[in-house]
Amino acid sequence: MTTSSRVRLLLIDDHAVVRMGLAAVLEAADEDFIVVAQGDGGEKALDLYRQHQPDVILLDIRMPRIDGIETLKILRAEFPEARVLMLSTSNLEEDFVQALDAGASGYLVKTAEPEELILAIRTVRAGERYLPKSIASRLAARPQRRTFTPRELDVLDLLRRGMTNRDIGLALGLSENTAKTHVKGLFFKLEAADRAEAVARAYERGLLRVQDSV
């Protein structure tokens, strides 16, 4: 097994016993997994992510001071490429919808079996979204609610920086036409007529944070 094949994980949960148990389960279940760091809250999550740049961060929602959703928004604003799997006791629709809108790559409840957790981590690490069937079906029942993929959020971040379709394509390794398709898709989901309106609506929905984009 080469170093490049390892899946480097960051675990964030305010309960030490949960973190320790999760680390033990993951490293025992899959030899490719390595937990590079653990933290107990949002501030720690940001510091540890900056330090370790993990492949996937497993992030709880219910945490003191800075909760998981707010941590996710801050993290994605600073690191648009961050792959975040929300792992929570909450099965509330408002929680997983907010998490996905804020840029989560997946959402899983803590009652999930280890096999599903491993699948979720590998799916997220590959750049895809993972949702259990129960959550996916509930989202499908909300035709008026539109969620955003990690790639779309990447494009949205570059839109707010004033980049052209060509520049977006170069930044993300996409063709100009593919970048243009993503931009049009964002216009549709945000019900916006142009780039400025799309960015404004994204701020209103909490998909973007006010910060220096330079």
Backbone bond lengths (Angstrom), bond angles and torsions (degrees), N, CA, C in turn:
res aa  C-N    CA-C-N  psi(-1)  N-CA   C-N-CA  omega(-1)  CA-C   N-CA-C  phi
1 M - - - 1.461 - - 1.527 109.45 -
2 T 1.307 118.30 124.67 1.448 122.27 -179.24 1.520 110.14 -87.37
3 T 1.343 115.15 160.43 1.461 119.75 178.37 1.510 111.88 -59.47
4 S 1.347 117.00 -36.62 1.461 120.95 -177.69 1.520 112.64 -66.76
5 S 1.335 117.07 -19.44 1.453 119.45 -178.51 1.523 112.38 -84.23
6 R 1.343 116.61 -12.19 1.453 119.74 -179.29 1.516 110.48 -69.73
7 V 1.318 115.87 143.58 1.464 122.11 175.77 1.527 106.53 -102.87
8 R 1.316 115.57 109.15 1.464 121.29 -174.29 1.532 109.64 -88.03
9 L 1.328 115.80 122.60 1.456 122.01 -172.31 1.523 112.07 -116.36
10 L 1.323 115.56 143.92 1.460 122.85 172.21 1.523 107.35 -117.79
11 L 1.331 117.62 125.61 1.461 122.89 -177.62 1.528 109.95 -107.85
12 I 1.340 115.58 125.20 1.464 120.32 179.52 1.525 109.50 -125.63
13 D 1.326 115.67 114.52 1.461 122.65 178.48 1.519 107.06 -157.22
14 D 1.325 117.64 142.25 1.459 119.03 -176.06 1.531 113.44 -81.20
15 H 1.329 117.45 1.21 1.458 121.35 176.39 1.533 109.39 -110.33
16 A 1.332 116.12 115.56 1.463 121.11 -176.59 1.524 112.02 -60.59
17 V 1.331 116.66 -39.03 1.465 120.25 -178.38 1.526 110.53 -63.69
18 V 1.331 116.41 -38.33 1.465 120.83 178.45 1.524 109.90 -64.37
19 R 1.327 116.36 -45.33 1.464 120.31 -179.86 1.521 111.20 -61.62
20 M 1.305 116.05 -46.71 1.458 120.39 -178.09 1.523 111.35 -62.99
21 G 1.339 115.26 -43.26 1.462 119.11 179.77 1.510 111.58 -65.84
22 L 1.325 116.47 -41.06 1.460 121.14 179.70 1.523 110.92 -64.22
23 A 1.321 116.49 -43.85 1.470 120.49 178.81 1.519 110.74 -60.49
24 A 1.331 116.22 -43.77 1.464 120.37 -179.29 1.516 111.34 -63.75
25 V 1.332 116.84 -43.56 1.461 121.42 -179.90 1.521 111.01 -63.44
26 L 1.308 117.09 -46.19 1.465 120.79 -176.05 1.526 111.60 -66.41
27 E 1.309 117.31 -46.11 1.461 119.68 -177.05 1.523 112.23 -71.35
28 A 1.343 116.27 -25.59 1.462 119.53 176.61 1.527 111.72 -81.59
29 A 1.331 115.87 -30.82 1.465 120.14 -175.61 1.516 113.24 -79.80
30 D 1.337 116.98 -28.60 1.468 119.78 -176.82 1.520 108.66 -145.31
31 E 1.310 116.95 116.81 1.464 121.06 -176.28 1.523 113.06 -67.23
32 D 1.328 117.21 -14.78 1.464 119.88 177.55 1.526 112.19 -77.57
33 F 1.328 117.51 -19.58 1.458 121.03 -176.02 1.530 111.23 -82.83
34 I 1.325 114.99 136.65 1.453 120.71 174.33 1.528 108.23 -138.95
35 V 1.308 116.62 125.01 1.461 122.23 178.27 1.530 107.53 -86.03
36 V 1.327 115.50 111.61 1.469 119.23 -175.25 1.520 112.49 -86.08
37 A 1.348 116.72 -21.95 1.462 119.38 179.93 1.527 109.68 -167.47
38 Q 1.330 114.59 160.58 1.458 121.75 177.66 1.520 108.64 -136.05
39 G 1.331 116.31 148.03 1.456 120.30 178.82 1.503 111.68 -146.04
40 D 1.354 115.66 163.17 1.454 120.20 -172.96 1.522 114.71 -111.16
41 G 1.323 118.31 10.10 1.459 119.24 -179.36 1.511 112.82 -173.92
42 G 1.328 115.04 178.11 1.453 120.67 -175.78 1.512 114.37 -62.44
43 E 1.326 117.26 -45.11 1.465 120.07 -179.64 1.523 110.94 -61.86
44 K 1.322 115.94 -42.44 1.458 120.47 178.56 1.519 110.62 -65.25
45 A 1.329 116.32 -38.12 1.466 120.69 179.38 1.523 110.82 -58.45
46 L 1.323 116.89 -44.69 1.457 121.23 -178.80 1.527 111.25 -66.13
47 D 1.328 116.30 -43.83 1.473 120.23 179.43 1.529 110.91 -62.46
48 L 1.344 115.99 -45.03 1.461 119.91 -177.34 1.523 111.85 -70.03
49 Y 1.332 116.94 -34.25 1.466 118.90 177.67 1.524 110.05 -65.13
50 R 1.320 116.11 -43.83 1.469 119.43 179.06 1.527 110.80 -60.98
51 Q 1.318 116.54 -36.31 1.458 121.08 -176.50 1.527 112.90 -76.23
52 H 1.347 117.20 -41.61 1.464 120.85 -170.56 1.534 115.11 -105.47
53 Q 1.338 118.04 -21.99 1.470 121.58 -178.38 1.540 110.43 48.04
54 P 1.322 118.30 59.70 1.471 121.00 -176.45 1.521 112.56 -68.54
55 D 1.334 116.20 163.80 1.467 120.76 175.96 1.520 110.81 -70.91
56 V 1.333 116.08 -40.56 1.466 121.69 -179.23 1.522 108.72 -142.19
57 I 1.326 116.03 139.22 1.452 120.85 173.33 1.524 108.67 -111.97
58 L 1.318 116.84 128.34 1.458 122.61 174.97 1.517 106.82 -96.38
59 L 1.325 116.00 117.87 1.463 121.19 -168.07 1.518 111.25 -125.45
60 D 1.335 116.10 126.98 1.459 121.12 177.07 1.527 109.38 -79.93
61 I 1.337 116.90 159.18 1.463 121.03 177.72 1.514 111.43 -92.39
62 R 1.319 116.71 -49.34 1.462 121.72 -174.50 1.527 110.43 -82.53
63 M 1.348 115.86 96.48 1.458 121.33 178.37 1.521 108.88 -139.25
64 P 1.328 118.36 148.95 1.465 120.89 178.71 1.526 111.74 -70.16
65 R 1.323 114.70 162.80 1.467 123.63 178.27 1.530 111.63 63.25
66 I 1.306 118.61 -84.65 1.469 120.86 177.98 1.526 107.33 -107.90
67 D 1.332 117.51 114.01 1.464 118.94 -178.05 1.529 111.02 -77.18
68 G 1.331 115.10 176.01 1.455 120.02 -174.81 1.517 114.33 -63.51
69 I 1.340 116.69 -37.73 1.465 120.07 -179.20 1.525 110.54 -65.34
70 E 1.328 116.37 -46.25 1.463 119.71 179.64 1.527 110.77 -65.99
71 T 1.327 116.20 -39.60 1.472 120.15 176.43 1.521 110.46 -59.78
72 L 1.327 115.91 -43.35 1.461 121.40 179.27 1.527 111.21 -60.37
73 K 1.317 117.40 -43.69 1.468 120.97 -179.75 1.530 111.13 -62.67
74 I 1.326 115.65 -44.41 1.466 119.66 -180.00 1.529 110.46 -65.01
75 L 1.325 115.36 -44.30 1.464 120.42 -178.93 1.522 111.62 -62.24
76 R 1.324 117.00 -45.49 1.461 120.27 -178.89 1.528 111.88 -68.40
77 A 1.327 116.62 -30.05 1.464 119.16 177.35 1.525 110.56 -67.13
78 E 1.337 116.33 -38.43 1.465 120.78 -179.50 1.524 112.23 -84.29
79 F 1.334 115.91 -35.33 1.462 121.47 -178.46 1.536 109.18 -129.51
80 P 1.336 118.05 83.63 1.465 120.62 -177.79 1.523 113.07 -58.74
81 E 1.337 117.13 -22.98 1.461 120.36 -177.45 1.532 112.50 -86.57
82 A 1.329 118.05 -2.78 1.470 121.69 -177.02 1.529 110.99 -60.09
83 R 1.328 115.45 134.42 1.464 121.29 178.82 1.526 108.45 -107.13
84 V 1.317 114.52 111.14 1.464 121.10 -170.82 1.526 110.73 -117.92
85 L 1.317 115.20 123.53 1.465 121.65 174.40 1.517 107.24 -106.22
86 M 1.323 116.43 113.19 1.454 120.31 177.35 1.527 108.26 -75.82
87 L 1.329 115.90 128.07 1.461 121.79 -179.62 1.523 106.73 -127.28
88 S 1.342 116.06 108.49 1.457 119.52 -168.67 1.524 111.78 -141.45
89 T 1.322 115.13 160.51 1.468 120.11 172.25 1.524 110.50 -78.53
90 S 1.314 116.87 -15.22 1.459 121.33 -174.90 1.525 112.63 -79.87
91 N 1.325 114.61 129.80 1.464 120.86 173.51 1.521 110.22 -113.04
92 L 1.341 115.77 18.97 1.463 120.68 -179.27 1.526 110.46 -73.34
93 E 1.315 115.32 136.51 1.463 120.07 -177.78 1.524 111.40 -60.13
94 E 1.329 116.96 -40.02 1.462 119.29 -177.62 1.528 111.32 -63.01
95 D 1.336 117.01 -30.99 1.461 120.04 -179.13 1.520 111.73 -71.43
96 F 1.343 117.63 -49.14 1.465 116.41 -177.76 1.518 112.40 -73.73
97 V 1.326 118.01 -26.35 1.465 119.48 175.74 1.530 109.98 -68.75
98 Q 1.336 116.06 -44.64 1.466 119.19 178.15 1.522 111.35 -63.13
99 A 1.324 116.41 -39.50 1.462 120.01 179.89 1.520 111.43 -63.03
100 L 1.312 116.55 -44.87 1.457 120.23 179.98 1.523 111.21 -67.28
101 D 1.322 117.02 -40.54 1.460 120.25 177.96 1.529 111.39 -63.66
102 A 1.331 116.77 -31.65 1.467 120.86 -179.03 1.522 112.55 -81.04
103 G 1.346 117.12 -6.90 1.461 119.31 174.86 1.507 116.38 114.38
104 A 1.343 117.99 11.40 1.461 119.91 177.40 1.525 110.30 -63.58
105 S 1.325 115.77 142.26 1.461 120.91 177.58 1.520 111.88 -86.00
106 G 1.314 116.46 -12.55 1.458 120.29 179.16 1.511 110.67 -173.12
107 Y 1.326 115.40 168.15 1.463 121.11 -178.68 1.518 107.92 -146.37
108 L 1.332 115.57 131.55 1.458 120.35 -177.64 1.524 108.41 -145.48
109 V 1.348 115.91 139.09 1.464 119.39 176.29 1.527 109.06 -85.32
110 K 1.325 116.06 153.80 1.459 120.81 -173.32 1.523 113.35 -69.87
111 T 1.327 117.28 -10.81 1.458 120.26 177.46 1.532 112.10 -81.80
112 A 1.323 117.14 -0.99 1.468 120.82 -179.30 1.525 110.60 -63.63
113 E 1.306 115.86 149.74 1.458 121.44 176.85 1.539 109.79 -72.31
114 P 1.329 117.76 151.67 1.478 120.41 179.98 1.527 112.97 -53.77
115 E 1.341 117.39 -36.49 1.466 120.25 -179.33 1.526 111.49 -61.65
116 E 1.343 115.60 -39.58 1.461 118.67 179.69 1.523 110.47 -72.12
117 L 1.313 117.09 -36.63 1.460 120.42 177.55 1.525 110.78 -61.53
118 I 1.322 116.50 -43.54 1.465 120.99 178.30 1.525 110.36 -62.03
119 L 1.331 115.99 -44.32 1.465 120.54 178.25 1.527 110.66 -61.00
120 A 1.325 116.37 -43.05 1.465 120.66 -179.83 1.528 111.07 -62.05
121 I 1.332 116.41 -44.61 1.464 119.97 -179.50 1.525 110.83 -63.01
122 R 1.313 117.16 -44.86 1.463 120.13 -179.39 1.532 111.58 -66.42
123 T 1.323 116.93 -36.44 1.463 120.81 178.01 1.516 110.90 -64.81
124 V 1.321 116.04 -46.58 1.463 121.22 179.50 1.521 110.69 -65.07
125 R 1.324 116.85 -41.55 1.457 120.42 179.57 1.531 110.96 -60.99
126 A 1.336 116.78 -32.13 1.463 121.48 179.91 1.527 112.63 -78.12
127 G 1.334 116.61 -0.07 1.459 120.34 177.89 1.515 114.47 90.31
128 E 1.337 116.54 11.07 1.456 121.06 179.56 1.526 109.90 -105.10
129 R 1.315 115.26 168.14 1.468 120.77 177.52 1.519 110.02 -94.83
130 Y 1.331 115.33 140.73 1.471 119.06 176.08 1.526 110.54 -123.07
131 L 1.334 114.91 127.67 1.458 121.98 173.42 1.521 109.05 -137.89
132 P 1.325 118.63 136.98 1.462 120.27 173.71 1.529 109.52 -61.90
133 K 1.307 116.93 156.07 1.465 120.79 -178.40 1.530 111.76 -58.09
134 S 1.327 116.19 -37.33 1.466 119.36 -178.23 1.525 111.70 -63.03
135 I 1.324 117.02 -40.49 1.462 120.78 179.21 1.518 110.73 -74.94
136 A 1.325 116.79 -40.76 1.468 120.34 179.26 1.530 110.75 -59.96
137 S 1.323 116.80 -39.97 1.464 120.02 -179.43 1.526 111.23 -68.38
138 R 1.314 116.71 -36.30 1.462 119.90 177.69 1.529 111.27 -67.84
139 L 1.321 116.12 -36.43 1.465 118.99 176.27 1.526 111.04 -67.40
140 A 1.330 115.56 -37.78 1.459 119.83 -179.89 1.523 111.45 -64.31
141 A 1.326 116.18 -23.63 1.468 120.43 179.93 1.521 111.95 -82.62
142 R 1.333 116.08 1.05 1.465 121.54 179.44 1.525 109.35 -114.00
143 P 1.349 118.43 72.40 1.462 120.87 -174.01 1.526 113.98 -62.49
144 Q 1.320 117.10 -21.85 1.453 119.34 -178.00 1.523 112.50 -88.76
145 R 1.337 114.98 -9.21 1.458 118.37 -178.54 1.517 110.07 -99.34
146 R 1.289 117.89 121.49 1.456 121.67 -177.06 1.523 109.96 -109.00
147 T 1.314 115.33 127.43 1.458 120.63 177.09 1.523 109.81 -101.70
148 F 1.319 115.72 165.97 1.454 121.21 -173.46 1.521 110.14 -123.85
149 T 1.327 115.73 135.28 1.463 120.56 178.92 1.529 108.97 -76.79
150 P 1.329 117.14 159.38 1.469 119.66 175.69 1.531 112.60 -54.70
151 R 1.326 116.91 -38.29 1.466 120.29 179.13 1.524 110.85 -64.21
152 E 1.343 117.16 -42.09 1.458 120.31 179.21 1.529 110.79 -63.40
153 L 1.313 116.88 -37.39 1.464 119.93 177.96 1.525 111.35 -68.06
154 D 1.334 116.63 -33.52 1.461 120.37 173.94 1.527 110.42 -61.41
155 V 1.327 115.23 -46.82 1.471 120.79 179.46 1.522 110.43 -62.77
156 L 1.331 115.53 -41.12 1.465 120.20 179.72 1.525 111.17 -61.30
157 D 1.321 116.84 -41.05 1.461 121.13 178.81 1.529 110.60 -62.38
158 L 1.331 116.52 -39.37 1.470 119.78 179.51 1.529 111.36 -73.74
159 L 1.337 116.01 -30.23 1.471 119.52 175.32 1.520 110.69 -61.01
160 R 1.330 115.98 -43.92 1.462 118.95 -177.55 1.525 111.43 -68.17
161 R 1.335 115.61 -16.99 1.467 119.76 176.03 1.522 112.18 -87.78
162 G 1.340 116.00 1.51 1.453 120.17 175.22 1.513 115.04 82.86
163 M 1.318 118.09 16.24 1.463 121.26 -178.02 1.523 112.10 -74.52
164 T 1.326 116.06 147.21 1.451 122.21 174.50 1.531 109.37 -79.39
165 N 1.332 116.42 170.14 1.463 119.83 177.27 1.525 110.86 -58.75
166 R 1.321 116.42 -40.13 1.464 120.16 179.36 1.526 111.03 -63.42
167 D 1.343 116.39 -43.81 1.462 120.62 -179.80 1.533 110.87 -65.05
168 I 1.333 116.31 -38.95 1.462 120.79 178.52 1.521 110.02 -62.92
169 G 1.331 115.12 -43.85 1.453 119.93 178.97 1.521 111.96 -59.96
170 L 1.328 116.56 -45.07 1.461 120.99 179.81 1.526 111.20 -63.98
171 A 1.327 116.50 -40.79 1.465 120.91 -177.90 1.524 112.25 -66.77
172 L 1.334 116.12 -33.07 1.465 120.43 -175.46 1.524 113.94 -106.28
173 G 1.315 116.20 3.22 1.457 119.04 180.00 1.513 113.06 72.02
174 L 1.328 116.71 34.26 1.461 122.55 -178.91 1.529 109.50 -117.42
175 S 1.322 115.14 161.87 1.459 118.52 172.72 1.527 108.59 -75.09
176 E 1.326 115.27 160.72 1.465 119.09 179.32 1.528 110.80 -61.85
177 N 1.342 117.29 -38.65 1.462 120.59 179.61 1.522 111.76 -65.24
178 T 1.340 117.06 -38.59 1.460 120.05 178.53 1.523 110.34 -66.41
179 A 1.328 115.86 -41.46 1.463 119.98 177.45 1.533 110.07 -61.25
180 K 1.330 115.64 -41.46 1.463 120.33 179.22 1.523 111.01 -62.65
181 T 1.335 116.89 -38.35 1.463 121.32 178.15 1.522 110.90 -63.69
182 H 1.338 116.27 -42.40 1.469 120.45 178.05 1.528 110.97 -62.46
183 V 1.332 116.15 -41.56 1.463 120.43 -179.70 1.531 110.44 -63.75
184 K 1.319 116.79 -44.54 1.464 120.23 178.33 1.526 110.92 -62.46
185 G 1.343 116.06 -38.36 1.456 120.32 177.74 1.520 111.91 -62.59
186 L 1.332 116.02 -38.02 1.459 120.26 177.29 1.526 111.30 -66.70
187 F 1.332 116.47 -40.15 1.463 119.64 176.52 1.529 110.24 -57.07
188 F 1.328 115.61 -43.45 1.461 120.42 -177.95 1.532 110.88 -66.04
189 K 1.341 116.62 -48.32 1.463 120.05 -176.64 1.529 112.49 -66.58
190 L 1.335 115.66 -34.31 1.459 119.98 -178.69 1.525 112.28 -91.21
191 E 1.338 115.94 -1.56 1.475 121.78 -178.98 1.525 109.77 53.72
192 A 1.336 114.49 49.45 1.457 121.66 -177.22 1.527 110.27 -114.53
193 A 1.322 115.78 148.87 1.463 121.06 -178.58 1.524 112.21 -90.06
194 D 1.320 117.14 -24.43 1.458 119.90 -177.72 1.534 109.48 -153.27
195 R 1.315 116.05 -177.66 1.468 121.30 -176.00 1.520 112.38 -63.85
196 A 1.315 117.10 -44.04 1.460 120.67 -178.32 1.530 110.92 -61.07
197 E 1.318 115.73 -42.73 1.464 119.45 179.69 1.523 110.98 -68.50
198 A 1.324 116.79 -37.14 1.468 120.29 178.62 1.516 110.32 -62.03
199 V 1.326 116.92 -45.10 1.461 120.91 179.75 1.529 110.79 -64.57
200 A 1.335 116.40 -42.45 1.468 120.66 179.53 1.523 111.11 -61.06
201 R 1.335 116.43 -43.98 1.468 120.08 179.86 1.533 110.73 -67.25
202 A 1.324 115.91 -33.87 1.464 119.60 178.58 1.525 110.73 -65.06
203 Y 1.318 117.35 -39.77 1.461 120.26 176.05 1.526 110.56 -64.28
204 E 1.323 116.64 -41.47 1.465 121.06 179.96 1.527 111.54 -60.11
205 R 1.327 116.43 -36.43 1.465 121.28 -177.08 1.526 112.94 -88.64
206 G 1.327 116.45 -1.58 1.458 118.80 178.49 1.522 113.62 81.80
207 L 1.347 117.46 11.98 1.459 120.55 178.53 1.527 111.52 -77.15
208 L 1.328 115.56 -23.70 1.451 122.02 176.20 1.526 108.40 -127.07
209 R 1.325 115.62 150.81 1.460 121.24 177.09 1.517 109.10 -112.05
210 V 1.343 115.01 148.84 1.448 120.16 177.65 1.523 108.17 -70.46
211 Q 1.312 116.77 118.90 1.460 121.26 179.00 1.523 108.62 -161.55
212 D 1.284 116.11 166.49 1.460 122.04 175.52 1.515 108.48 -69.06
213 S 1.315 118.52 116.97 1.467 121.36 -176.53 1.508 112.53 -88.88
214 V 1.308 117.71 1.41 1.458 120.11 -179.92 1.527 110.21 -74.84
